[in-house]
Amino acid sequence: MSERTISAQKDKIINAVDAAGDTLHSLALSLHKNPELSFQEHRSAGELIAPLREAGFTIETGTAGLETAFRASWQKGVGGPTIALLAEYDALPELGHACGHNLIGTASVAAALALKAADVDFTGRIEVIGTPAEEDGGGKIIMVEKGVFEGIDAVMMFHPREKNMVVRGALACYDATFKFFGKAAHAASAPQLGISALDAVIHSFNGINALRQFFTDDVRVHGVITHGGSAANIVPAYAEAKFILRAATVGGLAEVRRKVYAAVTGAAEMTGARVEIEEGLVYAERNNNLALAASFTRNLALLGVESNDPPAGGGVGSSDIGNVSQVTAAIHPYLRIGDVTPHTPEFAVAAGSPAGLATMITAAKALAMTTFDLCHDADTLRAVRDEFTQWQSQTNAAGEKS
């Protein structure tokens, strides 16, 4: 049975989501069964676009020059704000949708479809922006740099998790690949003629581990060896490691980067190897818009869902929506799908479970109801925009002083 609120308009939105329930379940499960990696999400993007096109949304593909990005738009009335619902749909290597992006993308599409189908009283422009490569590649970062979010008053999405948390931060982060070049030699008969690129990688790990006592509590540094040589009896001429560096802010990340790079270049020098550093994009910390979060929280309450405070410390990852939150008002609430941890096989199972699908439906309703608030209630929109403008002014002023 559908939820009932004190708002007839919001009841219409709830009913519209419920009416499409079977179709939405099928869409989310199809994405779940056919996971695609970052920048390869051609099938997934097409599946998300199809119902939006059928509903009369204007479709743009290849947004920001990214083949698997898209923008679906619908204008109701004349004027009003522009609200974007963000869709993610890339998966993880080997684990599939172990971060629940099949639920994220479907929920945003569902919210937009419900707003159009419900024919509620508001004026504004609704957009679903398909943002590829959140897991590896920073699709939203590229889209921010290409101006995709200019003129958008607020953006929203939801993320599945083990706990309901509307306001939860995220660390700034970026990845770096360290490529070491040595010299091959026979490891038994002439090792003195070789330079081990693998030794340089191992010393890099040891050097970085020695730094940990000098990092602040918010810092996380973790890496894997992506190439370590081809045979045990050959001194490896090439070896490679990829690390992700995280800190509470982009500013703090710069100091982490300096220390890690010193350890890596030192490892190269001590072994005689040469190192090349390939840098990824910088994921900014998340700026949660509290006025927008308050509206979402109120709508969750109307749906009978209680939001919890985030943990005081730890338990924080990173996402490229942080970069979006630097240029417009944004929220990234988490909703519970079970006692599971992201990026695990168990989470992948939960993302295709009845509990996961039920949470997705709840998220779609809350996203649509909050979008309605922004487009229907001038005071709600004003509070969101005023907060962001003030935050941006303070951030810019702090940057000028530093």
N, C-alpha and C positions, 0 to 999 in steps of 0.2 A: 504494500500500500504506500502511496506517496505521502511524504511529509506535508503538514499543513502549517502555515505561518499566519501571522496577523496581517500579511500583505497579500491581497488578491493578485497583484502583479507578479510577485515572487512565486506564488503558488502556480501561476501559469508557466513560469520558467521551469520549476520543479517537474511539473507534469510533462513538459516538452522533452526533458532529459529522459524521464522514465519511459515515455512513448517510444523512444529510439533505443531503449536498453538492449534489445537483442542484437540490433545492428552494431551498436558500439562494442558489445562483448565480442562479436565476431571479428571486428576490426582489430581490437587489441590482441586477440588470440592469434590472428593471422600475422601480425607484426612479431609476436612472441615466437611463433613457430618458424619464422623466416628472418632471423637476425642478420643485420648487415653492419659492417664495420664503418668507421668514420670516413666520410667523403665517398662512400660506396653505396649509400642508402637510396638507390634509384627506385627499387620496388616499394620500399617503405614510404618514401615521399609521394609516390604515385597513389598509393592506397589512401593516404591521408588527404590528398588533394581531391580525390574522386567525389566524396560526398559533399564537399564544399562547392565544387563546380556544379554538381547536380542541384544544389540549393540556390544557385544564382550568384554566388560570390565571384568577383572578378579575380582571375588567377594570373599571377606572374611567376614564372619559373626562372631558374638561374639567377636568383637575386644575389646581388653583390659579386657576381661573377662565379658563384659556386654552383656547380651543376645540380646538386641535390638540395639546394635551398629554394624556398618559395615564399610568396606572400599572397594570401587570399583576403580580399577586402569586400566590405559591404557597408554602404552608407544608408542610415535611416534619417529621414528628414534633412533639414538644411542646417549646417553648422554643427556645433557640439564638439566634444573632445574626441580624440583618437585614442582608442584603447587597444593594446596588442596582447594577444594570448600566445605564448611561446610554445612551440612544439619541438620536442627532442625525439629522436628516433634511431640514433646509432646504438650499436651494441658493443659488447666487450669481446676480445679474442677468447675463444674456447668456452667462455662462460655464457655467451648469448646475452639476453636481457637481464643481467644480474644487477642492473641499476634501475630497472623498471621503466626504461624510456618508452616501451610499448604503451604503458599506462599514461605517461606524461603527454605524449603526442595525441593520443586518443581523447584524453580529458579536455585539452584545449580546443580541439576540433568540435567535440561534443558541446562545449559551452557556447561556442560561436553559433553552431547550428540551432541550439535551443533558443538563443536570443532572437534569432530570425523567425523560427517557427512559432514562438509564443506570441509574437506581435504585441509586445508590451510597450508601454508609453515612455519613450525616451528619444533623444536626438543625439546622434553621434556616429562615428565611424568605427566599425569593429574589424580588426585585422587578426588573422592567424598567421604568424610568421614562423615558417619552418626553418629551424636552425640546426644544421648538420654538425657532426664532429665535435660534440661536447666532450666526449671521452678522450679524444686524442686529435688535436688539431685546432681547437679554439674557434669553431665556426662563428660564434657570436662576436668574438674579438675582431675578426675580419669584417663582419657586418657592421660593427660599430665604426670601424675605421673608414668604411665605405659610405657612412652616413645613413644607413638603413633606418636608424631609430630617431632621426631628426624629425621634429614635429609630432612625435608621439607623446601623449600626456602621461601615460602610465603603462607598465608592462607587468604581466603576471604569468605564473605557471605554478604547478604543484610538483612535489617530488615524493615518491613513496619512501617509507622509512619504518622503523619499529616503534615510533612514538609520534604523537601529534604535536607539532611545534610550528607555530606560525612565524615567530621571530627567532631566527637562528642565523648566526653569522657564518662566514666562510673565510678561509685563509687565502691570501695572495699566493700565487705559485707560478713557477715556470719550469720547463724541462730543459736539460742540456745533455747533449750526447758528446762524450769524450772519445775521440778517435786517436789511437796510439799507433805509431809506425816505428817498427824496429828493424831487425835484420835477421833473416832466416839463416839457420845453420844446423848441422847434424847435432842433435842434443847429446849424443854419446861420444862420437869421435872428434868433434871440433866445436864444443859449446862456447869456447873462448872467442870464436869468430862471430857469435851471434849477439843480438840485442833483443831481449824478450819484451815485446809489447804487452804480453800478459802480466809480467811482473809489474809493469807500470800501472796496469789496472788494479792489481792486488794492492800495491802500495797506495793507490788513490783511495781505495776503500778503507785501508788502515788509517791513512791520514785524516780522512773525513770522520771516521769513528773517534779519533783522538780529539777532534774539535767539539764533540757533543757537550762536554762539560762547560764549554764556553758559549754555547747558544742559550738564548732566552727560552723560557718554557713554551712559547708559542711556535717555536721553529721545528719543522720536520724535514729531514733529508733522507731520501730512500732511493736505492738504485738496484739495477740488475746488470749482469754481464750479458751483452747481446752477441758477442763474438769473442771466443777465447783461444782460437787456434784450430788447426785442422787435424793434427796428429801429435801424439805424446812424444814421438822421437824427433820432432822438428821444433826448434826454437821459434815461437810464434812471431812472425814479422808484422802481424796486424792483430789488434785486439780493440774491443769497443765496449763501453759501458754507457748506460743511459740513467740519469738521475732526475728526480723531481725535487725541487727546493721549494719550501713553503715557509711563510711567516705571516704575522697578523696583518701587515700592511705592505704595500709595494715599497715604501721607504725602508722598512726593516729588511725586506728581501734583498735589497742592494748590498747590505753588509754581509748577509749570509753568502751571497754570490761571491763577494770578494774573498772571503775566507776559504770557501770550497775551491775556487779557482786557484788560489795559492797552493793548496794541498795537491791539486791535480798537476799543476805545472812543476811543482817540486818533485812529484813522483816521476814525471818524465825526465827531469834533469838527473835524478839519482840513478836511473837505469840507462840513460843514454838514448832513450826513445824521443821521438818528436810527437807532440800532441796538437791536434786540431779540435777546436770546440765549436760545435754546431748548436746554436741557441734556438729555443722555441719561443712562442708568444708568451707574453706576461698576462696571467690571469689576475685581475685586480680583486681586492677584498670586496665583500658584499656590503652595500649600503641599504639596509632595510628601511623602507619608508613606513614609519610607525602609524601614520594616519591611514594609509592604505591597509596595513596589517590589521588595524582595529576594525575596519569595515569587513575584512575577510573573516575575522574572528567572530564578529557579531552574526554573520551569515552562517558560519559553522554552528553557532549556538542555536540558531533557528532550525538547523537540521538535526539538533540533538547531539552534536559532537563537541566535546570539551577539548580545549587546547592547553598544552602544558608548557611550562617554562623550559627553555633549553638548559643543558647542563652548564654549571658554572665554569667548567674548564674541560678541555679535551673533546674528543668525539667530533671534530670538525674537519671537513674536507675542503675542496675548492671547486669552483664552477665558473664558466665564462659568463654567466649572468652577472657576475661581479662587475665586469666591464660595462654591461648595459646599465647597471645601477649607478654608474658614475655620470651617465648622460641623461637619465630620466628617472622618474619615480618607479620603484620596482619592489616586488616581494617574491619570495621563493619558499612558500610554506611547505612543511612536511606533514604527511598523513600516514597513519599506521596501516601496514598490510600484514603484520605478524611479528613474531619474535625472531627476526632475521636481520643479518648485517649485510649492507650493500657489498657488492663485488664478491659474492660467494655463490656456490651452486644452490644453496638453500634459498637465497634471495631470488634467484632466477625462477625457481619453482613457484615461489610466492607471487611473483609478478604475473604468472599465468593461472593463479588459483582463483576460486570463487571469492575469497576474501580480498584478493588484489583487485578483482573486477568491481566488487562492491565499493571499495575505497575510491576507485577511479570515477564511479558514478557520483559519489559524494563530492569529490573534488570538482567535477564538471559543474555541478549545481552551485557550489560555493563560488567558483570562478565567474559563472554567468551572473549570479546575484550581485557580486561585487562590481562587475562591469556595469550592471544596471544602475547600481548606486551612483557610480561616477558619471553616468550619462543622464541620470534623472534628477539627481540632487546636487544643485550648484554648491551647497555648503560642503558636501563631502569632497567634491572635486577641488574646491578652493583650498581646503585643508591639506590635501595631498600635494598640490602644486606649491603652496606656500612653504610647506616643510622642505620640499626638494630645493626650491630656490634659495631658502635660507642656508641649507646644508651646503649647496654649491658655492654660495658666496663665502661662507666660512672656510671651506676647503681651499678656494682660490686665494683667499687672503693669507691663509697659513702657508701656502706654497710660495707666495711672493715674499714672505718674511724669512723663509728658510734658505 
